[in-house]
Amino acid sequence: MIALLHAPLYAPFTYSAHRYASFFQSLEAYHRVKKNEFGSKDVSKQEHGARVKLVVSALDAAGLPQDHVQWAKNVIQGRNDKPLKEQIVDVVSSTGKLGQRILAAVPDFPTLVYNARTGVSHGGADKGPSATQRYWCGEVLLWLMRVRLLQDLGITDSDARALRNTRFQDSLKQLSIGT
């Protein structure tokens, strides 16, 4: 997680899409590490079981071949992951005043960084946020993750320090202008 966050800073020649991906993947890795704090499931085990049963029943009723239904059941049975946008909200919100400021300035920040991640990770980066927006998303993510890690180390005023930092303020301003 720390290597992902800081690797692009040691390799300034990194393509901007890869730089963004590293920053975002550090957030994903952090959420996984803190799954006990944030929760990693979308719904309760019972709700998920009922949802799977409902979908499998609908597939059966549609008359699909049984091997297709079984395949779908096998896939969805083990997928009760918390949606990525919710993971973003979890980490952003966990930083206290910094997260509040980010969401106040850019209310759709979770969607914006998710869309930028999807474009970079799955191709079609040109279909989501612009390269400029992605750059500023990355800068805000870098600040966010640094603050989160510093808070975990016991530096409780790191959010207040970041909020006073002109580089953070400028990054957030640029991101809010571009959305």
SEKE-241235 format. One record per residue: residue number from 1; x, y, z of N, C-alpha, C in turn. Coordinates in pm, 1 decimal. Atoms other than C-alpha are relative to their C-alpha. Last residue first. Layout:
! SEKE-241235
[NUM, [X, Y, Z], [X, Y, Z], [X, Y, Z]]
...
END
This chain:
! SEKE-241235
[179, [111.7, 94.7, -6.3], [-1597.3, 1897.4, -1253.7], [-130.8, 69.9, -21.3]]
[178, [9.7, 87.7, 116.2], [-1287.5, 2087.3, -1366.1], [-115.8, -96.5, 2.3]]
[177, [25.3, -80.2, 119.8], [-1324.3, 2375.9, -1123.2], [-27.3, -89.9, -119.3]]
[176, [138.7, -48.1, -7.6], [-1360.2, 2140.7, -826.1], [-35.3, 86.0, -120.3]]
[175, [91.3, 111.5, 20.6], [-1044.6, 1953.1, -925.5], [-144.1, 48.9, 1.7]]
[174, [-8.5, 39.1, 140.8], [-844.5, 2273.1, -965.8], [-98.1, -113.7, -30.3]]
[173, [63.7, -106.2, 79.1], [-963.9, 2398.0, -626.7], [-1.1, -37.8, -147.9]]
[172, [143.6, 12.9, -18.0], [-877.9, 2065.6, -461.4], [-76.1, 105.0, -81.7]]
[171, [41.2, 125.4, 65.0], [-528.4, 2071.7, -604.1], [-151.2, -17.0, 7.8]]
[170, [-2.2, -20.9, 145.2], [-483.4, 2438.4, -511.1], [-46.6, -124.5, -74.0]]
[169, [109.2, -91.5, 34.2], [-591.4, 2377.3, -151.3], [-8.4, 22.3, -150.8]]
[168, [126.3, 75.0, -9.9], [-362.6, 2074.5, -126.5], [-115.8, 88.7, -42.7]]
[167, [0.2, 97.3, 110.1], [-66.6, 2275.0, -260.9], [-126.4, -85.2, 3.8]]
[166, [40.6, -63.4, 125.5], [-152.7, 2566.4, -32.2], [-4.2, -98.7, -115.9]]
[165, [-106.4, 4.6, 99.5], [-138.6, 2354.3, 280.9], [-48.4, 54.8, -134.1]]
[164, [-67.6, -130.3, 4.9], [-385.3, 2466.1, 547.5], [104.8, 6.6, -111.1]]
[163, [98.6, -102.0, 38.4], [-619.3, 2171.6, 487.3], [61.7, 138.8, -11.5]]
[162, [22.6, 9.7, 144.9], [-321.5, 1937.4, 493.1], [-96.4, 107.9, -46.5]]
[161, [-121.1, -48.1, 67.9], [-223.3, 2057.0, 839.5], [-19.0, -2.4, -151.4]]
[160, [-1.2, -146.3, -12.2], [-579.1, 2018.2, 968.1], [121.7, 59.1, -70.8]]
[159, [104.8, -51.7, 87.9], [-592.6, 1661.0, 834.6], [-1.8, 153.0, 3.1]]
[158, [-47.1, 2.3, 139.7], [-253.3, 1581.9, 987.7], [-107.0, 49.4, -97.0]]
[157, [30.5, -127.8, 64.7], [-374.2, 1697.1, 1329.8], [42.8, 2.1, -146.3]]
[156, [143.0, -28.1, 8.0], [-405.9, 1346.1, 1472.8], [-33.9, 131.1, -68.5]]
[155, [-12.4, -143.1, 25.1], [-52.7, 1232.8, 1403.7], [-140.5, 52.3, -29.3]]
[154, [26.0, -79.7, -119.8], [-103.4, 894.3, 1567.5], [15.2, 150.0, -17.8]]
[153, [-123.3, -6.0, -78.3], [56.7, 669.2, 1306.3], [-14.9, 86.9, 124.5]]
[152, [-21.0, 134.0, -56.8], [-289.3, 584.3, 1172.4], [126.0, -5.6, 85.5]]
[151, [96.0, 14.9, -109.8], [-348.8, 957.5, 1128.6], [15.9, -136.0, 66.6]]
[150, [-52.2, -77.0, -113.2], [-29.0, 977.7, 923.6], [-94.0, -8.8, 120.4]]
[149, [-111.3, 76.5, -57.2], [-155.8, 696.4, 700.5], [61.5, 73.1, 118.9]]
[148, [55.0, 121.0, -63.0], [-490.0, 870.5, 643.6], [110.3, -80.4, 67.8]]
[147, [64.4, -38.9, -126.2], [-319.0, 1203.7, 578.7], [-51.6, -122.6, 73.0]]
[146, [-106.7, -39.7, -92.4], [-89.8, 1049.6, 319.3], [-58.0, 36.5, 135.6]]
[145, [-63.9, 120.4, -51.8], [-386.3, 873.4, 160.4], [115.8, 32.2, 94.7]]
[144, [93.6, 76.9, -82.1], [-590.8, 1191.0, 124.6], [69.3, -120.3, 64.5]]
[143, [15.0, -70.4, -127.9], [-300.8, 1399.6, -2.3], [-87.0, -81.1, 96.9]]
[142, [-130.6, 5.3, -66.1], [-221.4, 1141.2, -270.4], [-6.1, 68.7, 136.2]]
[141, [-15.4, 133.8, -57.9], [-589.7, 1106.3, -355.4], [132.5, -14.1, 75.0]]
[140, [84.6, 0.9, -120.5], [-613.9, 1483.9, -402.3], [7.6, -136.7, 67.6]]
[139, [-62.9, -85.8, -100.9], [-317.5, 1475.3, -641.1], [-80.4, 0.1, 130.0]]
[138, [-117.7, 67.5, -54.2], [-460.2, 1178.0, -826.5], [68.1, 81.7, 108.0]]
[137, [51.9, 108.0, -86.0], [-797.3, 1345.0, -870.6], [116.2, -72.1, 67.5]]
[136, [37.7, -64.1, -126.6], [-607.9, 1649.1, -1000.4], [-63.2, -99.1, 96.5]]
[135, [-120.0, -49.0, -68.3], [-431.7, 1438.6, -1264.9], [-36.9, 58.0, 137.1]]
[134, [-63.6, 117.7, -59.2], [-752.8, 1255.8, -1354.7], [125.2, 41.4, 77.2]]
[133, [78.2, 36.1, -118.7], [-924.5, 1590.3, -1407.4], [64.0, -119.6, 71.2]]
[132, [-21.8, -105.0, -99.5], [-644.2, 1695.6, -1641.9], [-76.4, -30.9, 128.0]]
[131, [-133.9, 23.3, -55.8], [-649.6, 1365.5, -1829.5], [30.5, 104.0, 107.8]]
[130, [-110.8, -39.6, 87.3], [-1023.3, 1414.3, -1876.2], [132.8, -29.3, 68.6]]
[129, [-51.2, -135.1, -23.6], [-1270.3, 1219.1, -1663.9], [117.2, 30.0, -94.0]]
[128, [35.9, -48.1, -133.0], [-1409.2, 906.7, -1822.6], [44.3, 144.4, 16.5]]
[127, [146.0, -7.5, -10.9], [-1412.6, 811.8, -2190.2], [-46.2, 52.2, 136.4]]
[126, [48.0, -123.0, 61.7], [-1044.9, 892.3, -2259.4], [-151.7, 16.8, 11.5]]
[125, [-21.0, -110.7, -93.8], [-934.3, 629.6, -2009.5], [-51.6, 131.9, -56.1]]
[124, [97.8, -105.1, 25.6], [-1092.7, 374.7, -2243.2], [13.6, 115.7, 95.9]]
[123, [-7.2, -59.7, 133.1], [-909.5, 77.8, -2104.9], [-106.8, 105.6, -18.7]]
[122, [68.7, 85.7, 96.7], [-1002.1, -135.0, -1807.7], [2.2, 56.2, -141.8]]
[121, [-20.5, 143.6, -23.5], [-768.0, -5.7, -1538.8], [-57.1, -88.1, -109.5]]
[120, [-142.4, 33.2, -1.2], [-732.1, 355.3, -1656.2], [20.3, -151.2, 8.6]]
[119, [-58.2, -29.3, 130.1], [-1095.2, 402.6, -1754.0], [145.7, -40.4, -8.8]]
[118, [54.9, 96.2, 95.4], [-1223.5, 228.2, -1442.7], [60.9, 20.8, -137.8]]
[117, [-63.1, 130.0, -24.3], [-992.6, 428.8, -1217.8], [-46.9, -101.9, -102.4]]
[116, [-137.9, -13.6, 48.1], [-1106.6, 759.1, -1365.8], [73.2, -132.9, 15.7]]
[115, [3.6, -2.2, 146.2], [-1468.5, 653.3, -1321.7], [139.8, 13.4, -59.9]]
[114, [37.8, 134.3, 46.2], [-1405.7, 559.5, -959.0], [1.5, -6.0, -153.0]]
[113, [-121.8, 82.2, -10.4], [-1219.7, 886.1, -894.1], [-26.8, -144.1, -43.0]]
[112, [-104.1, -49.7, 89.1], [-1513.3, 1086.1, -1032.2], [125.5, -87.4, 6.5]]
[111, [34.9, 41.7, 135.3], [-1778.8, 877.7, -860.9], [109.0, 40.4, -98.2]]
[110, [-8.3, 146.1, 11.3], [-1612.5, 914.2, -520.5], [-30.9, -51.2, -140.7]]
[109, [-137.4, 49.8, -3.2], [-1549.9, 1287.6, -581.4], [7.5, -152.2, -8.1]]
[108, [-4.1, 125.4, 75.3], [-1914.9, 1359.8, -672.3], [141.5, -58.3, -7.6]]
[107, [94.0, 99.1, -52.5], [-1954.4, 1617.4, -396.3], [3.8, -135.0, -73.1]]
[106, [28.3, 84.5, 116.8], [-1636.7, 1801.0, -503.7], [-93.1, -112.5, 46.3]]
[105, [-49.4, -67.6, 120.1], [-1575.0, 2094.7, -268.0], [-36.9, -75.4, -127.2]]
[104, [71.2, -127.7, 13.7], [-1793.6, 1962.2, 13.5], [41.1, 70.2, -129.2]]
[103, [137.1, 27.2, 44.6], [-1670.9, 1605.5, -38.4], [-83.3, 126.7, -13.2]]
[102, [-4.8, 54.7, 135.6], [-1307.0, 1714.3, -22.7], [-141.9, -19.4, -52.1]]
[101, [-32.5, -110.9, 90.8], [-1370.0, 1936.2, 280.8], [2.1, -47.8, -145.1]]
[100, [116.9, -87.8, 7.7], [-1545.3, 1657.2, 469.3], [23.5, 112.5, -99.9]]
[99, [101.0, 66.8, 81.4], [-1262.6, 1418.5, 385.8], [-124.8, 84.7, -16.9]]
[98, [-51.4, 0.9, 136.8], [-1006.3, 1663.2, 522.0], [-102.7, -63.0, -93.5]]
[97, [23.9, -130.3, 63.6], [-1216.8, 1730.4, 830.0], [50.9, 4.4, -143.6]]
[96, [55.3, -110.9, -77.5], [-1227.6, 1363.1, 927.1], [-20.8, 125.6, -82.0]]
[95, [-104.2, -100.1, -25.4], [-993.4, 1132.6, 738.5], [-52.7, 123.0, 72.8]]
[94, [-80.0, 36.0, -117.4], [-1228.6, 834.4, 770.2], [107.3, 103.3, 32.6]]
[93, [67.7, -41.9, -123.9], [-1479.5, 996.8, 534.5], [85.5, -25.4, 123.7]]
[92, [8.6, -147.6, -0.4], [-1242.9, 966.8, 236.7], [-58.7, 46.9, 133.1]]
[91, [-133.8, -52.5, -24.9], [-1161.1, 604.2, 322.7], [-1.6, 152.4, 4.9]]
[90, [-51.7, 42.5, -130.5], [-1522.2, 494.2, 361.6], [133.8, 66.3, 30.9]]
[89, [66.8, -83.1, -100.7], [-1643.0, 700.7, 63.0], [51.7, -35.4, 139.3]]
[88, [-57.3, -134.4, 12.6], [-1385.4, 529.6, -159.7], [-59.4, 91.2, 106.9]]
[87, [-133.5, 8.7, -58.1], [-1491.4, 187.5, -32.9], [68.2, 136.8, -3.8]]
[86, [17.4, -4.6, -145.6], [-1851.1, 283.7, -106.2], [133.9, -10.6, 72.0]]
[85, [34.4, -138.9, -35.5], [-1756.6, 366.4, -465.7], [-18.8, 13.9, 151.0]]
[84, [-120.5, -82.9, -1.5], [-1582.1, 29.0, -492.3], [-29.9, 144.8, 37.8]]
[83, [-28.8, -70.9, 125.0], [-1895.6, -164.2, -403.3], [117.9, 96.7, 15.3]]
[82, [50.3, -136.3, -8.6], [-1864.3, -377.4, -87.1], [34.4, 70.3, -131.0]]
[81, [-93.7, -107.1, -30.5], [-1795.7, -732.0, -191.8], [-71.2, 134.3, 9.3]]
[80, [77.3, -88.2, -86.5], [-2063.5, -998.3, -174.9], [88.2, 116.7, 43.3]]
[79, [-24.7, -142.3, 23.6], [-1928.2, -1198.4, -463.7], [-95.4, 87.6, 80.9]]
[78, [-117.3, -46.6, -73.2], [-1891.4, -1564.8, -366.8], [27.6, 148.5, -12.7]]
[77, [4.2, 47.6, -138.3], [-2240.8, -1675.4, -460.5], [116.4, 54.7, 82.0]]
[76, [59.9, -99.6, -89.9], [-2241.7, -1455.9, -768.9], [-2.0, -43.2, 145.8]]
[75, [-64.4, -131.4, 6.9], [-1991.3, -1660.5, -970.3], [-57.9, 94.3, 105.1]]
[74, [-135.4, 10.5, -54.5], [-2102.0, -2007.7, -865.2], [69.8, 135.7, 3.6]]
[73, [12.3, 16.6, -144.7], [-2466.0, -1917.3, -924.4], [138.5, -5.3, 65.1]]
[72, [36.9, -130.9, -55.7], [-2386.7, -1786.0, -1271.2], [-8.7, -7.2, 152.2]]
[71, [-115.9, -88.3, 14.3], [-2205.7, -2109.6, -1359.5], [-29.0, 135.8, 64.7]]
[70, [-97.3, 40.5, -102.3], [-2490.1, -2319.4, -1219.4], [123.9, 88.4, -4.8]]
[69, [54.1, -43.3, -129.7], [-2744.1, -2126.7, -1428.1], [99.8, -32.2, 110.4]]
[68, [-13.0, -145.6, -1.8], [-2533.7, -2174.0, -1742.0], [-46.2, 55.0, 135.7]]
[67, [-142.6, -27.9, -21.5], [-2494.3, -2548.1, -1669.6], [27.5, 151.6, 0.1]]
[66, [-37.1, 15.8, -140.4], [-2871.4, -2570.6, -1619.9], [148.5, 28.4, 24.2]]
[65, [-60.1, 131.3, -23.5], [-2948.2, -2433.6, -1966.7], [53.7, -8.5, 143.4]]
[64, [-139.5, 9.7, 44.0], [-3159.5, -2118.1, -1939.1], [53.5, -141.1, 25.7]]
[63, [-26.1, 117.9, 82.1], [-3532.9, -2163.0, -1905.0], [141.4, -10.1, -54.3]]
[62, [-21.3, -46.8, 137.5], [-3611.1, -1811.3, -1786.2], [32.8, -116.1, -93.8]]
[61, [131.2, -28.9, 58.6], [-3758.5, -1961.9, -1468.9], [12.7, 44.7, -146.0]]
[60, [69.1, 128.4, 20.8], [-3418.1, -2112.9, -1383.0], [-132.4, 22.9, -72.7]]
[59, [-70.8, 65.2, 110.6], [-3250.0, -1775.2, -1434.0], [-63.0, -135.3, -32.4]]
[58, [37.3, -70.7, 122.4], [-3511.5, -1606.3, -1216.7], [67.2, -63.2, -121.9]]
[57, [139.2, 36.1, 31.7], [-3466.3, -1870.0, -946.4], [-44.8, 65.9, -130.1]]
[56, [-5.7, 135.9, 54.0], [-3088.1, -1819.0, -958.0], [-140.6, -47.4, -37.8]]
[55, [-57.3, -8.0, 135.1], [-3136.9, -1443.5, -914.7], [2.9, -138.3, -64.3]]
[54, [94.6, -68.5, 86.7], [-3370.8, -1487.2, -617.0], [50.2, 4.4, -145.4]]
[53, [110.8, 93.0, 23.9], [-3144.1, -1743.3, -451.1], [-102.4, 60.3, -97.0]]
[52, [-49.4, 103.4, 91.9], [-2843.6, -1514.9, -490.9], [-113.2, -96.1, -36.4]]
[51, [-18.7, -64.5, 130.4], [-3033.4, -1224.6, -332.7], [46.2, -101.9, -104.6]]
[50, [134.1, -20.0, 57.7], [-3153.6, -1443.3, -45.4], [10.0, 61.4, -139.7]]
[49, [54.6, 132.0, 33.9], [-2799.0, -1561.9, 24.3], [-136.3, 11.6, -66.0]]
[48, [-70.3, 43.6, 120.2], [-2671.6, -1203.0, 9.4], [-52.7, -136.1, -45.9]]
[47, [51.1, -77.9, 112.8], [-2936.3, -1088.0, 254.3], [64.8, -45.1, -131.0]]
[46, [136.4, 43.7, 26.1], [-2845.7, -1371.0, 492.3], [-59.9, 72.9, -120.5]]
[45, [-8.5, 134.2, 60.3], [-2471.6, -1301.2, 470.2], [-139.5, -50.8, -37.3]]
[44, [-20.7, 109.7, -94.5], [-2535.0, -933.3, 538.8], [1.1, -134.1, -74.0]]
[43, [118.6, 23.1, -83.3], [-2496.7, -683.8, 254.9], [29.8, -116.0, 94.5]]
[42, [103.4, -91.0, 49.3], [-2206.6, -530.1, 59.9], [-124.2, -8.2, 88.2]]
[41, [116.9, 62.1, 64.0], [-1933.6, -699.0, 260.8], [-101.9, 105.9, -39.6]]
[40, [-34.3, 33.1, 138.7], [-1589.1, -558.3, 331.8], [-117.7, -59.0, -76.3]]
[39, [91.2, 102.5, 49.7], [-1643.3, -373.8, 656.4], [30.3, -26.2, -146.3]]
[38, [94.2, -49.8, 99.6], [-1470.8, -44.5, 726.2], [-108.4, -100.3, -37.0]]
[37, [48.0, -133.8, -36.2], [-1282.4, -115.4, 1049.2], [-112.5, 45.6, -93.5]]
[36, [70.4, 13.9, -127.9], [-1242.2, -490.1, 1001.8], [-59.3, 133.2, 44.8]]
[35, [134.2, 53.9, 21.7], [-1163.9, -432.8, 633.0], [-77.0, -19.9, 130.3]]
[34, [87.6, -48.5, -108.1], [-873.0, -204.0, 725.0], [-141.5, -56.5, -9.7]]
[33, [-73.4, 17.4, -125.2], [-612.1, -386.9, 514.5], [-89.4, 35.7, 119.2]]
[32, [-10.5, 144.8, -26.5], [-861.4, -417.5, 228.6], [68.2, -26.2, 133.8]]
[31, [133.7, 45.7, -39.4], [-947.9, -45.8, 248.8], [2.8, -149.4, 32.3]]
[30, [25.2, -48.0, -135.8], [-578.5, 41.8, 243.7], [-134.9, -50.3, 49.6]]
[29, [-78.1, 85.5, -89.4], [-523.6, -175.8, -63.4], [-23.2, 39.8, 145.7]]
[28, [61.9, 133.4, -0.8], [-805.4, -0.4, -248.9], [71.4, -92.0, 98.2]]
[27, [126.8, -13.0, -72.2], [-670.7, 343.3, -148.8], [-69.0, -136.7, 9.9]]
[26, [-37.8, -11.7, -141.1], [-318.4, 242.7, -256.8], [-125.8, 15.6, 86.1]]
[25, [-20.3, 135.3, -52.9], [-469.3, 120.4, -583.3], [46.0, 3.7, 145.1]]
[24, [129.9, 60.2, -26.8], [-598.2, 473.2, -645.6], [14.6, -138.9, 60.7]]
[23, [63.9, -71.1, -110.8], [-257.5, 633.5, -605.5], [-132.8, -66.1, 36.3]]
[22, [-72.8, 30.0, -124.3], [-92.6, 369.0, -820.3], [-64.9, 66.5, 120.1]]
[21, [33.7, 136.4, -40.8], [-360.5, 395.5, -1090.4], [70.2, -36.6, 130.5]]
[20, [132.4, -1.2, -60.1], [-315.7, 773.5, -1104.6], [-36.5, -138.4, 53.9]]
[19, [-13.4, -76.9, -124.8], [57.3, 741.4, -1163.4], [-134.2, 0.2, 73.2]]
[18, [-58.5, 93.2, -97.3], [-8.2, 470.4, -1421.4], [17.1, 67.4, 135.5]]
[17, [101.1, 101.4, -30.8], [-246.7, 698.9, -1610.9], [52.8, -97.8, 103.5]]
[16, [98.5, -55.5, -92.9], [1.5, 987.5, -1586.3], [-107.7, -101.8, 37.4]]
[15, [114.6, -54.4, 72.1], [278.7, 782.6, -1743.9], [-105.9, 45.1, 98.9]]
[14, [116.6, 86.7, 6.7], [571.7, 736.3, -1508.1], [-111.7, 68.3, -77.7]]
[13, [24.2, 29.0, 141.0], [876.7, 951.3, -1589.5], [-122.5, -88.4, -20.8]]
[12, [75.8, -110.4, 60.8], [866.9, 1097.5, -1239.1], [-30.9, -21.4, -148.1]]
[11, [-14.9, 24.4, 142.8], [968.3, 760.9, -1095.0], [-80.3, 106.1, -75.8]]
[10, [-140.5, 32.8, 22.2], [1027.8, 816.9, -724.3], [28.6, -27.8, -146.8]]
[9, [-76.3, -117.5, -40.7], [696.0, 997.6, -677.7], [149.6, -21.9, -20.8]]
[8, [-6.6, -98.9, 108.8], [521.7, 728.1, -881.7], [81.9, 124.5, 35.0]]
[7, [-81.8, 41.0, 114.8], [625.2, 466.6, -623.1], [3.7, 104.9, -111.1]]
[6, [-117.2, -84.4, 21.8], [479.9, 657.5, -325.9], [84.7, -34.7, -121.5]]
[5, [26.2, -142.7, -16.0], [124.8, 533.7, -298.5], [119.2, 84.8, -41.4]]
[4, [88.7, -46.0, 107.1], [186.6, 188.4, -439.9], [-19.7, 151.3, 4.7]]
[3, [-78.6, 0.7, 123.7], [485.5, 138.7, -208.5], [-84.4, 49.0, -117.4]]
[2, [-87.4, -117.1, -6.3], [276.0, 245.6, 90.6], [84.5, 8.8, -127.0]]
[1, [83.2, -118.0, 0.0], [0.0, 0.0, 0.0], [88.2, 125.0, 0.0]]
END
